[in-house]
């Protein structure tokens, strides 16, 4: 199917053509006609499925100004609420690309920077506002923002809002919205609290569900490296000696861990920067810009900071620490293998993380192949539950079954 068949206006088709987009993704194909009809929508789709365009394109069309000019200037017609600064900026960039011929104004507000420029922009008027919850509520309390004219409300990444503790802030925002509005609700997962919230703010919604969170892209090569916790940094440095690894996104569970790892890599003469919630917005954007431009080839991130990062042709994702939520694993490795390209996902697993690996294998209905032939593999790091049932991997390549089984028996005996 082409975008022309979705009844999009000519000015949007022109912008899409300039961006090189010819065919809609499944979430776009299913969502755009529903939104253009004015229906509420419940979308279950993870990052990387083209979700932003699925709501940005119809919003730009539905908010087209009438021929008669409003005497009181611009009012906010659409509000997009999103959990992180990075994702807010990415959404704003999408509105810039798709809306270049729309004749509408849009702007983004988020915390961590001075509010003065944002206040000035809001007073000048905007049609579309992209916001994070904290800064939005702050400027609402200062009477800088009024939501009384909102026609379209988008709650994006609702499950991440829950993870970050923003649900109460979201409810405060919703309480200030007009009762008569169109609501678009997007979440990668539907835990009970999110499902309950959706049921209270949506009216007779159309449900659209694509790419379940349990699935991982077929073109992403996944492997797991058994390693003791104390040897993880050494293993990472060993792998990064491969100069062909030109863009690597490394995940840690904590902000402290991200900073510590960057210092370790820098001491090994490997240029890296960290991106997490304690970094200023300018520092986060600088690190992201340097990574995209190839100034640094290693970006170390926490899950919250990385949500919304969209990097073209990202080659590798490395889970320095396995996430304690298996859905997070799917989100992490989904940073690579985008837009039909191939990608690689390496995961370090120490003995204390073996249950996390079991949960990941269960969720994704697979056994991630194990790389046992590396300098930091030890009998202690060996975990029988990690051995894949379908194929064994040695040095990143399929190995004969029988030798590996014999080796496994020897390691198990030594471990006792």
C-alpha positions in Angstrom: 0.0 0.0 0.0 1.1 3.6 -0.7 0.5 6.7 1.5 -1.8 8.0 -1.3 -4.4 5.4 -0.4 -4.6 6.6 3.2 -6.4 9.8 2.1 -3.6 12.1 3.3 -3.5 15.6 2.0 -1.2 16.6 -0.8 1.0 18.7 1.4 1.7 15.7 3.6 2.4 13.4 0.6 4.8 16.0 -0.7 6.7 16.1 2.7 6.7 12.3 2.9 8.2 12.0 -0.6 10.9 14.5 0.3 11.8 12.3 3.3 11.9 9.2 1.1 8.9 7.5 2.6 6.8 5.6 0.0 4.9 3.0 2.0 3.3 3.1 5.4 4.3 0.7 8.2 1.6 -1.6 9.6 0.9 0.8 12.6 0.5 3.7 10.2 -1.6 1.8 7.7 -4.0 0.8 10.5 -4.0 4.0 12.6 -4.2 6.9 10.1 -7.6 6.1 8.7 -9.0 5.6 12.2 -7.6 8.9 13.4 -8.8 10.8 10.3 -12.3 9.6 11.1 -12.2 11.2 14.5 -12.2 7.9 16.5 -10.3 7.4 19.7 -7.4 4.9 19.3 -5.7 2.4 21.6 -2.4 1.5 20.0 -0.2 -1.3 21.3 3.1 -0.8 19.5 6.7 -0.6 20.5 9.3 2.1 19.6 10.6 1.6 16.1 7.3 0.7 14.4 6.7 4.1 12.9 4.3 5.1 15.7 5.2 8.8 15.6 4.1 9.3 12.0 1.0 7.3 12.7 -0.3 10.1 14.9 1.6 13.1 13.6 0.4 12.9 10.0 -3.3 12.8 10.8 -2.9 15.5 13.4 -1.3 17.8 10.9 -4.2 17.2 8.5 -7.0 17.5 11.1 -5.6 20.8 12.5 -5.4 22.5 9.2 -6.5 26.1 9.7 -9.8 27.2 8.4 -9.9 29.9 5.7 -11.0 32.5 8.1 -8.2 33.6 10.4 -8.8 33.5 14.1 -8.8 36.9 15.7 -7.4 35.7 19.0 -4.3 34.1 17.4 -3.2 30.5 17.8 -4.4 28.1 20.5 -3.0 24.7 21.4 -5.1 22.3 19.3 -3.1 19.1 19.9 -1.1 18.0 23.0 1.4 15.1 22.8 2.5 13.9 26.2 5.6 11.8 26.3 7.9 10.6 29.1 11.4 11.7 28.1 13.2 14.7 26.7 14.8 12.7 24.0 11.5 11.3 22.8 9.9 14.7 22.9 12.6 16.2 20.8 12.4 13.3 18.3 8.6 13.8 18.0 9.1 17.5 17.5 11.7 16.8 14.7 9.0 14.5 13.1 6.5 17.3 13.1 9.1 19.6 11.5 9.7 17.0 8.7 6.1 16.1 8.0 4.6 19.6 8.6 7.0 21.7 6.5 4.0 22.5 4.1 1.3 22.4 6.8 1.2 26.0 7.8 1.0 25.0 11.5 3.3 25.9 14.4 4.6 23.3 16.8 6.9 23.4 19.8 8.4 21.2 22.4 8.8 21.8 26.2 10.7 19.7 28.7 12.6 20.1 32.0 16.3 20.3 32.7 16.7 23.6 30.8 15.6 27.2 31.4 11.9 27.7 30.9 12.1 31.3 29.7 12.6 30.5 26.0 9.7 28.0 26.2 7.5 30.5 27.9 8.3 33.1 25.1 7.4 30.5 22.4 4.1 29.6 24.1 3.1 33.2 24.4 3.7 33.6 20.7 1.2 30.8 20.1 1.4 27.2 18.9 -0.9 24.7 17.3 0.8 21.6 18.5 2.5 21.1 21.8 4.9 18.2 22.6 5.6 18.0 26.3 7.0 16.0 29.2 4.7 15.8 32.3 6.8 17.8 34.8 7.5 20.9 32.7 3.9 20.9 31.4 2.4 20.9 34.9 4.9 23.6 36.0 3.9 26.0 33.2 0.2 25.2 33.7 0.6 26.2 37.3 2.2 29.5 36.2 -0.9 30.1 33.9 1.4 30.0 30.9 -0.5 27.1 29.3 -4.2 26.6 28.8 -5.5 23.2 27.6 -9.1 24.4 27.1 -8.9 24.3 23.3 -7.3 20.9 23.0 -9.0 18.8 20.2 -6.5 16.0 20.1 -4.6 14.4 23.0 -1.9 11.9 22.5 -0.5 9.9 25.4 2.7 8.3 24.1 4.7 5.5 25.8 2.1 5.1 28.5 3.9 2.0 30.0 7.1 4.0 30.3 5.2 6.8 32.1 4.2 4.1 34.7 7.8 2.9 35.0 9.1 6.4 35.6 6.4 7.2 38.2 4.6 9.8 36.1 1.1 8.3 36.1 -0.2 10.7 38.8 1.2 13.6 36.8 -0.5 12.2 33.7 -3.8 12.0 35.6 -3.4 15.7 36.7 -3.0 16.7 33.0 -5.9 14.6 31.8 -8.1 16.3 34.5 -7.5 19.7 32.8 -8.4 18.5 29.3 -11.8 19.2 27.7 -14.2 16.4 28.0 -14.9 16.6 24.3 -11.7 15.6 22.5 -10.1 12.9 20.5 -7.7 10.7 22.4 -4.9 8.6 21.0 -3.3 6.2 23.6 -0.1 4.3 22.8 1.8 1.8 24.9 4.2 -1.0 24.1 2.8 -3.2 26.9 -0.5 -3.2 28.7 0.0 -3.9 32.5 -3.2 -3.7 34.5 -2.7 -0.1 35.7 -2.2 1.1 32.1 -5.2 -0.9 30.8 -7.3 0.7 33.6 -6.1 4.2 32.7 -6.9 3.6 29.0 -10.4 2.5 29.8 -11.1 5.8 31.8 -9.9 8.2 29.1 -10.9 6.5 25.8 -14.4 6.5 24.3 -15.3 3.5 22.2 -11.7 3.2 20.9 -10.4 1.3 18.0 -7.7 -1.1 19.1 -4.6 -1.4 16.9 -1.9 -3.9 17.8 1.3 -4.6 15.8 4.7 -6.1 16.6 4.0 -7.6 20.0 6.5 -6.8 22.7 7.5 -10.4 22.9 8.8 -10.4 19.3 12.3 -9.4 18.2 13.4 -8.4 14.7 14.4 -11.3 12.6 17.4 -9.5 11.3 18.9 -8.9 14.7 21.6 -11.5 15.5 21.4 -12.2 19.3 24.1 -13.9 21.4 24.8 -14.1 25.1 28.2 -14.1 26.8 28.5 -15.9 30.2 30.9 -13.8 32.3 31.6 -13.1 35.9 30.5 -9.7 37.0 34.0 -8.5 37.8 35.1 -9.3 34.2 32.4 -7.6 32.3 34.3 -4.4 31.7 37.3 -6.4 30.5 35.1 -8.4 28.1 33.6 -5.2 26.7 37.0 -3.7 26.1 38.1 -6.9 24.4 35.1 -6.9 22.1 35.5 -3.2 21.3 39.1 -3.8 20.0 37.2 -4.8 16.8 37.4 -1.6 14.8 34.5 -2.7 12.6 32.2 -2.0 15.5 31.7 1.6 14.6 28.5 2.4 16.4 27.7 0.6 19.7 25.0 1.4 22.2 25.7 -0.1 25.6 23.0 -0.5 28.3 23.6 -0.4 32.0 20.9 -0.6 34.7 21.9 2.4 36.7 23.2 6.0 36.1 26.1 5.4 38.4 27.0 2.3 36.5 26.9 4.2 33.2 29.3 6.9 34.4 31.6 4.3 35.9 31.7 2.3 32.7 32.5 5.4 30.6 35.5 6.2 32.9 36.7 2.7 32.5 36.4 2.8 28.7 38.1 6.2 28.5 41.0 4.9 30.6 41.4 2.2 28.0 41.6 4.9 25.2 38.1 4.1 24.0 36.1 7.3 23.5 32.6 7.0 25.0 30.0 9.2 26.6 27.0 8.5 28.9 23.4 9.5 28.6 21.1 9.3 31.6 18.6 11.3 33.7 21.2 13.0 35.8 22.9 14.6 32.8 21.8 18.1 31.8 19.8 18.3 28.6 22.7 20.0 26.8 25.1 17.2 27.9 22.6 14.6 26.7 22.1 16.2 23.4 25.8 16.7 22.9 26.5 13.0 23.6 23.8 11.9 21.2 25.0 14.3 18.5 28.6 13.1 18.9 27.4 9.5 18.6 25.3 10.1 15.5 28.1 12.0 13.9 30.7 9.3 14.6 32.8 11.6 16.9 32.4 8.8 19.5 31.5 5.2 18.6 30.3 4.1 22.1 27.3 5.5 23.8 26.5 4.2 27.3 22.8 4.6 28.3 20.2 3.7 30.9 16.9 2.5 29.8 14.9 5.6 30.6 17.4 7.9 28.8 17.5 5.6 25.7 13.8 5.4 25.2 13.1 7.4 22.0 16.7 7.3 20.7 16.4 6.7 17.0 19.8 6.2 15.4 20.1 5.3 11.7 22.2 2.2 10.9 23.1 1.5 14.6 25.2 -1.7 14.3 25.4 -3.1 17.8 23.5 -3.1 21.1 25.4 -4.5 24.1 23.5 -5.4 27.3 26.4 -4.8 29.8 23.8 -5.8 32.4 20.7 -7.7 31.6 17.4 -5.9 32.4 15.2 -7.3 35.2 12.2 -6.9 33.0 12.2 -9.1 29.9 10.1 -6.6 27.9 13.0 -4.1 28.4 15.3 -6.5 26.6 13.1 -6.3 23.5 13.0 -2.5 23.6 16.8 -2.4 24.0 17.8 -4.6 21.1 15.1 -2.9 19.0 17.5 0.1 18.7 19.4 -1.9 16.1 18.0 -3.7 13.1 15.7 -0.9 12.2 14.2 0.0 8.8 14.9 -3.5 7.5 18.6 -3.3 8.2 20.5 -6.1 10.1 21.9 -5.6 13.6 23.7 -7.3 16.4 22.8 -7.7 20.1 25.3 -9.0 22.6 24.3 -9.7 26.2 26.6 -10.2 29.1 25.2 -12.5 31.8 26.8 -13.2 35.1 25.5 -16.0 37.4 23.3 -13.6 39.4 21.4 -12.7 36.2 20.6 -16.2 35.0 16.9 -15.8 36.1 16.7 -12.6 34.0 17.9 -14.6 31.0 15.4 -17.3 31.6 12.6 -14.7 31.6 13.9 -13.2 28.3 14.0 -16.6 26.6 10.5 -17.4 27.9 9.0 -14.1 26.7 10.6 -14.2 23.3 10.0 -18.0 22.8 13.7 -18.6 22.0 17.0 -19.7 23.5 19.6 -17.1 22.7 22.8 -18.7 21.4 25.7 -18.8 23.8 29.2 -17.6 23.0 31.5 -19.6 25.3 34.8 -19.2 23.4 36.0 -15.8 24.8 38.8 -14.9 27.1 36.7 -14.3 30.2 34.6 -17.5 30.1 35.1 -19.5 33.3 33.6 -22.5 35.0 32.0 -20.2 37.5 30.4 -18.1 34.8 29.0 -21.2 33.1 25.3 -21.6 33.6 23.6 -24.7 32.2 20.3 -22.9 31.9 21.9 -20.6 29.3 22.7 -23.4 26.8 20.4 -23.0 23.8 18.3 -25.9 22.8 18.3 -25.2 19.0 22.0 -24.5 18.3 25.2 -23.9 20.1 27.5 -21.1 19.4 31.3 -21.0 19.7 33.1 -17.8 18.9 29.9 -16.4 17.4 29.5 -19.2 14.9 27.5 -22.4 15.0 29.5 -25.2 16.5 29.2 -29.0 16.4 26.7 -30.3 19.0 28.7 -33.2 20.5 31.9 -31.3 21.4 30.0 -28.6 23.1 28.0 -31.1 25.2 31.2 -32.8 26.3 32.7 -29.4 27.2 29.6 -28.6 29.1 29.9 -31.8 31.2 33.5 -30.9 32.0 32.7 -27.4 33.1 29.8 -28.6 35.2 32.1 -31.1 37.0 34.8 -28.4 37.5 32.2 -26.0 38.9 31.3 -28.5 41.7 
